[in-house]
Amino acid sequence: MAHVAEWKKEEVKDLAKLIKGHEVIGVVDLSDIPAKQLQKMRENLREKAKIRMSRKTLISLALDRANKEKKNIKELNTLMEGQPALIVSDMNPFKLFKILEKSKTPSPAKPGAIAPQDVIIPKGDTGFAPGPILGELQQLGIPARIEKGKIVITEDYTILKAGDEISPKVAEILNRLDIQPLEVGIDLKAAYENETIYTSDILTIDENKTIADIKRAFSQAFNLSINALIYTRETIPYIIQNAASKAFNLAYNAAILTPETAEPLMARAYAQMLSLAAKIAQNNKEALDEELLEKITTKTKPTEKEEKEEKEEEEEEEEEEEEEEEAAAGLGALFG
């Protein structure tokens, strides 16, 4: 049996202890990250997560050892890529993924690299004077020509689709145009929490769309609960308010006296009484007593304010008519 170095045993032991001591464990790919940039990223994550670099085989052994306490965690072994490392945290895996994605920075194109998203060369002045680069652009299908002594791109052009491999010629052109299609950062491949493994495609969510979906689902559930009279902390106030409103309307329309309906019912009865009295007075005023006649007269007689406004309107109309007559007379005199 081959001898196993003591430091390797200790490393596996330490890694397993680290894994067991945190709620969220992930595997990341640190490929192509400059040492200085990686150090800065680790410092920024210090209060939120810890990155532990080690050999792939030792990480795999540590995951296997921790599988007794954290069921299914050994499945992370199949998701390690590139230059793997462990990342441990007690933070929600979706939040951790979002933080890592935001920490990524643009990077120049490299031959053989895979475009993470569509790469578009924008319309506009390239800043280059006429020269061999014009032919190089056109050879790649980029719509370029000379305008006012400069090479310009005549329309937006998608030179790479997400997943395309970057060729040496495309990489050279993108670098000369100062377009950085790649990203450098800690790439979280998968995260483990509560016996569940979340791969990067699951962790990638449209935050705005997700929030909108949750709001819509809540609204639909809320409306269903109210209409079905399902009592919850959120719906009880609205169900009671709705019931009170319906009870009031029923009592009002059925003329049922309650502390809430008494005043509006009396007001309605009074208005109906005045309306009926006014109709009776049209045929026989003597059928009404003086007090009721006075109320009807007071109700139908224009107020001083209304009379004043009506008088002012009549005066304005008379003034307008006089002005029109004067204008007509002036035109008649002008044209003889």
C-alpha positions as CSV (number, residue, x, y, z in Angstrom):
1,M,0.0,0.0,0.0
2,A,1.4,3.4,-1.0
3,H,2.3,5.7,1.8
4,V,0.1,8.8,2.2
5,A,1.8,11.9,3.3
6,E,0.8,13.1,6.7
7,W,0.1,16.7,5.5
8,K,-2.5,15.3,3.1
9,K,-4.3,13.5,5.9
10,E,-4.3,16.7,7.9
11,E,-5.5,18.7,4.9
12,V,-8.5,16.4,4.3
13,K,-9.3,16.5,8.1
14,D,-9.2,20.3,8.1
15,L,-11.3,20.5,4.9
16,A,-13.9,18.1,6.3
17,K,-14.1,20.1,9.6
18,L,-14.5,23.3,7.6
19,I,-17.3,21.8,5.5
20,K,-19.2,20.5,8.6
21,G,-18.9,23.8,10.3
22,H,-21.0,25.8,7.8
23,E,-24.5,25.7,6.4
24,V,-23.6,26.5,2.8
25,I,-20.8,24.8,1.0
26,G,-19.9,25.5,-2.6
27,V,-17.4,24.6,-5.2
28,V,-15.9,27.4,-7.3
29,D,-13.6,27.7,-10.3
30,L,-10.7,30.1,-9.8
31,S,-9.2,29.7,-13.3
32,D,-7.6,32.7,-15.0
33,I,-7.9,34.9,-12.0
34,P,-4.7,37.0,-11.4
35,A,-3.3,36.4,-7.9
36,K,-3.6,40.0,-6.9
37,Q,-7.2,40.2,-8.0
38,L,-8.0,36.9,-6.2
39,Q,-6.5,38.2,-3.0
40,K,-8.6,41.4,-3.2
41,M,-11.7,39.3,-3.8
42,R,-11.0,37.1,-0.8
43,E,-10.5,40.2,1.4
44,N,-13.9,41.6,0.3
45,L,-15.6,38.3,1.1
46,R,-13.9,37.9,4.5
47,E,-17.0,38.8,6.6
48,K,-19.4,36.8,4.3
49,A,-17.6,33.7,3.1
50,K,-14.3,31.9,3.2
51,I,-12.5,30.4,0.2
52,R,-10.2,27.4,0.8
53,M,-7.9,26.3,-2.0
54,S,-6.6,22.8,-2.2
55,R,-5.9,19.9,-4.5
56,K,-9.0,18.5,-6.3
57,T,-8.4,15.0,-4.9
58,L,-8.2,16.2,-1.4
59,I,-11.3,18.3,-1.7
60,S,-13.1,15.3,-3.1
61,L,-12.0,13.1,-0.1
62,A,-13.1,15.8,2.3
63,L,-16.6,15.9,0.7
64,D,-16.8,12.1,0.9
65,R,-15.9,12.2,4.6
66,A,-18.4,15.0,5.4
67,N,-21.2,13.1,3.6
68,K,-22.1,11.3,6.8
69,E,-23.1,14.5,8.5
70,K,-24.2,16.4,5.4
71,K,-26.2,14.0,3.2
72,N,-25.7,14.3,-0.5
73,I,-22.8,16.7,-0.2
74,K,-20.5,14.3,-2.0
75,E,-22.4,15.1,-5.2
76,L,-20.4,18.3,-5.4
77,N,-17.5,16.1,-6.6
78,T,-19.1,15.8,-10.0
79,L,-19.5,19.6,-10.4
80,M,-15.9,20.7,-9.8
81,E,-14.3,22.3,-12.9
82,G,-11.1,24.1,-13.8
83,Q,-9.1,25.2,-10.8
84,P,-11.5,24.1,-8.1
85,A,-11.7,25.5,-4.5
86,L,-14.2,25.3,-1.7
87,I,-16.3,28.3,-0.6
88,V,-18.1,28.1,2.8
89,S,-20.6,30.5,4.3
90,D,-23.8,30.7,6.4
91,M,-25.3,33.0,3.8
92,N,-28.2,32.1,1.6
93,P,-26.7,30.4,-1.6
94,F,-28.7,32.7,-3.9
95,K,-27.4,35.8,-2.1
96,L,-23.8,34.4,-2.2
97,F,-24.1,33.7,-5.9
98,K,-25.3,37.3,-6.5
99,I,-22.4,38.8,-4.5
100,L,-19.9,36.7,-6.4
101,E,-21.4,37.6,-9.8
102,K,-21.3,41.3,-8.9
103,S,-17.7,41.1,-8.0
104,K,-16.7,40.0,-11.5
105,T,-14.8,42.5,-13.7
106,P,-14.5,42.8,-17.5
107,S,-11.5,41.1,-19.1
108,P,-9.9,41.2,-22.6
109,A,-10.7,38.6,-25.2
110,K,-8.5,35.5,-25.3
111,P,-8.2,33.0,-28.2
112,G,-10.0,29.8,-27.3
113,A,-12.1,31.4,-24.5
114,I,-15.9,30.9,-24.6
115,A,-18.0,34.0,-24.9
116,P,-20.3,34.1,-21.7
117,Q,-22.9,36.2,-23.6
118,D,-23.5,37.8,-27.0
119,V,-20.8,40.2,-28.0
120,I,-21.9,43.2,-30.0
121,I,-19.7,45.7,-31.8
122,P,-21.6,49.0,-31.5
123,K,-22.4,51.4,-34.4
124,G,-20.2,54.4,-34.5
125,D,-16.7,55.9,-35.0
126,T,-13.9,53.5,-34.2
127,G,-11.3,56.3,-33.9
128,F,-9.1,54.5,-36.5
129,A,-7.8,56.3,-39.6
130,P,-8.1,54.4,-42.9
131,G,-5.8,51.5,-43.1
132,P,-5.4,47.7,-43.1
133,I,-7.8,47.4,-40.1
134,L,-10.7,48.3,-42.4
135,G,-10.1,45.1,-44.5
136,E,-9.7,43.0,-41.3
137,L,-13.1,44.3,-40.0
138,Q,-14.8,43.6,-43.3
139,Q,-13.3,40.1,-43.5
140,L,-15.0,39.2,-40.2
141,G,-18.3,40.5,-41.6
142,I,-18.3,43.7,-39.6
143,P,-20.1,46.5,-41.6
144,A,-17.3,49.1,-41.7
145,R,-16.5,51.9,-44.1
146,I,-14.6,55.2,-44.2
147,E,-16.5,58.4,-43.4
148,K,-14.9,61.8,-42.9
149,G,-11.4,60.3,-42.7
150,K,-12.3,57.8,-40.0
151,I,-13.3,54.1,-40.0
152,V,-16.9,53.8,-38.7
153,I,-19.2,50.8,-38.0
154,T,-22.4,51.5,-39.8
155,E,-24.7,49.4,-37.6
156,D,-24.5,47.3,-34.5
157,Y,-23.0,43.9,-35.3
158,T,-23.1,40.7,-33.2
159,I,-19.7,39.2,-33.7
160,L,-20.1,36.4,-31.1
161,K,-23.1,34.5,-29.7
162,A,-23.1,33.2,-26.1
163,G,-21.1,30.0,-26.1
164,D,-19.0,30.7,-29.2
165,E,-15.3,30.1,-29.0
166,I,-13.2,33.2,-29.6
167,S,-10.9,32.9,-32.5
168,P,-7.5,34.6,-32.6
169,K,-8.6,37.1,-35.3
170,V,-11.8,38.0,-33.4
171,A,-9.8,38.3,-30.1
172,E,-7.3,40.7,-31.9
173,I,-10.1,42.9,-33.3
174,L,-12.0,43.1,-30.0
175,N,-8.9,44.1,-28.1
176,R,-8.1,46.8,-30.7
177,L,-11.6,48.1,-30.4
178,D,-11.2,48.0,-26.6
179,I,-14.2,45.6,-26.2
180,Q,-13.8,43.3,-23.2
181,P,-16.2,40.3,-23.6
182,L,-14.9,38.1,-20.8
183,E,-15.4,38.3,-17.1
184,V,-12.9,37.6,-14.4
185,G,-14.1,36.5,-11.0
186,I,-15.0,33.7,-8.7
187,D,-17.2,31.3,-10.6
188,L,-19.6,29.5,-8.3
189,K,-20.4,26.1,-10.0
190,A,-22.7,24.7,-7.3
191,A,-23.8,25.2,-3.7
192,Y,-25.0,22.8,-1.0
193,E,-27.6,23.7,1.7
194,N,-29.9,21.4,3.7
195,E,-29.2,18.3,1.7
196,T,-30.0,20.2,-1.6
197,I,-27.5,21.1,-4.3
198,Y,-28.1,24.2,-6.3
199,T,-26.2,24.4,-9.6
200,S,-25.3,27.7,-11.2
201,D,-28.2,27.7,-13.6
202,I,-30.6,27.4,-10.7
203,L,-28.9,30.2,-8.8
204,T,-29.0,32.5,-11.8
205,I,-32.3,34.3,-11.4
206,D,-33.8,37.4,-12.8
207,E,-34.4,39.4,-9.6
208,N,-36.9,41.9,-11.0
209,K,-38.9,39.1,-12.7
210,T,-38.9,37.0,-9.5
211,I,-40.1,39.9,-7.4
212,A,-42.8,40.7,-9.9
213,D,-43.9,37.0,-9.9
214,I,-44.0,36.9,-6.1
215,K,-46.1,40.1,-6.0
216,R,-48.5,38.7,-8.6
217,A,-48.8,35.4,-6.8
218,F,-49.4,37.1,-3.5
219,S,-52.1,39.4,-5.1
220,Q,-53.9,36.4,-6.6
221,A,-53.7,34.4,-3.4
222,F,-55.0,37.4,-1.4
223,N,-58.0,37.9,-3.7
224,L,-58.8,34.2,-3.6
225,S,-58.7,34.2,0.2
226,I,-61.0,37.2,0.4
227,N,-63.5,35.9,-2.1
228,A,-63.5,32.4,-0.5
229,L,-63.6,33.9,3.0
230,I,-60.4,32.2,4.0
231,Y,-59.2,33.9,7.2
232,T,-55.6,34.9,7.5
233,R,-53.7,37.7,9.2
234,E,-53.6,39.6,6.0
235,T,-57.2,39.1,4.9
236,I,-59.2,39.4,8.1
237,P,-59.3,43.2,8.1
238,Y,-60.6,43.3,4.5
239,I,-63.1,40.5,5.0
240,I,-64.6,42.3,8.1
241,Q,-64.6,45.6,6.2
242,N,-66.3,44.0,3.2
243,A,-68.9,42.3,5.5
244,A,-69.6,45.5,7.4
245,S,-70.1,47.4,4.1
246,K,-72.5,44.8,2.8
247,A,-74.4,44.7,6.1
248,F,-74.7,48.5,6.1
249,N,-76.0,48.6,2.5
250,L,-78.6,45.8,3.3
251,A,-79.8,47.6,6.4
252,Y,-80.0,50.9,4.6
253,N,-81.9,49.6,1.6
254,A,-84.2,47.6,3.8
255,A,-84.7,50.6,6.1
256,I,-83.5,48.7,9.2
257,L,-82.6,51.2,12.0
258,T,-79.2,50.7,13.6
259,P,-76.8,53.2,15.2
260,E,-75.0,53.3,11.8
261,T,-78.0,53.6,9.5
262,A,-80.3,55.9,11.6
263,E,-78.8,59.2,10.4
264,P,-78.6,58.4,6.6
265,L,-82.1,56.8,6.8
266,M,-83.6,59.9,8.4
267,A,-81.8,62.1,5.8
268,R,-83.3,60.0,3.0
269,A,-86.8,60.1,4.5
270,Y,-86.6,63.8,4.9
271,A,-85.5,64.3,1.3
272,Q,-88.3,62.0,0.1
273,M,-90.8,63.9,2.2
274,L,-89.8,67.3,0.7
275,S,-89.9,65.8,-2.8
276,L,-93.4,64.4,-2.3
277,A,-94.6,67.7,-0.7
278,A,-93.3,69.6,-3.7
279,K,-95.3,67.4,-6.1
280,I,-98.4,67.9,-3.9
281,A,-97.9,71.7,-3.9
282,Q,-98.0,71.8,-7.7
283,N,-101.6,70.6,-7.6
284,N,-102.9,71.9,-4.3
285,K,-100.8,74.2,-2.0
286,E,-103.6,74.3,0.5
287,A,-103.0,70.6,1.3
288,L,-99.7,71.6,3.0
289,D,-99.2,73.6,6.2
290,E,-97.2,76.9,6.2
291,E,-94.1,75.4,7.7
292,L,-93.8,72.7,5.0
293,L,-94.6,75.2,2.3
294,E,-91.8,77.4,3.6
295,K,-89.3,74.5,3.6
296,I,-90.3,73.7,0.0
297,T,-90.0,77.4,-1.1
298,T,-86.6,77.8,0.7
299,K,-85.4,74.6,-1.0
300,T,-86.5,75.7,-4.5
301,K,-85.9,79.4,-4.3
302,P,-82.6,80.7,-5.7
303,T,-80.2,82.1,-3.1
304,E,-78.9,85.6,-3.3
305,K,-75.5,84.3,-4.5
306,E,-77.2,82.3,-7.3
307,E,-79.2,85.3,-8.4
308,K,-76.1,87.5,-8.4
309,E,-74.2,85.0,-10.5
310,E,-77.1,84.7,-12.9
311,K,-77.3,88.5,-13.2
312,E,-73.5,88.8,-13.9
313,E,-73.8,86.2,-16.7
314,E,-76.6,88.1,-18.3
315,E,-74.6,91.3,-18.2
316,E,-71.5,89.6,-19.8
317,E,-73.7,88.2,-22.6
318,E,-75.1,91.7,-23.3
319,E,-71.6,93.2,-23.4
320,E,-70.4,90.5,-25.9
321,E,-73.4,91.2,-28.1
322,E,-72.6,94.9,-28.1
323,E,-69.0,94.3,-29.0
324,E,-70.0,92.0,-31.9
325,E,-72.4,94.7,-33.2
326,E,-69.6,97.4,-33.0
327,A,-67.2,95.1,-34.9
328,A,-69.7,94.4,-37.6
329,A,-70.4,98.2,-38.0
330,G,-66.6,98.8,-38.2
331,L,-66.2,96.2,-41.0
332,G,-69.2,97.7,-42.8
333,A,-67.6,101.2,-42.7
334,L,-64.2,99.7,-43.9
335,F,-65.6,98.0,-47.0
336,G,-68.3,100.6,-47.7
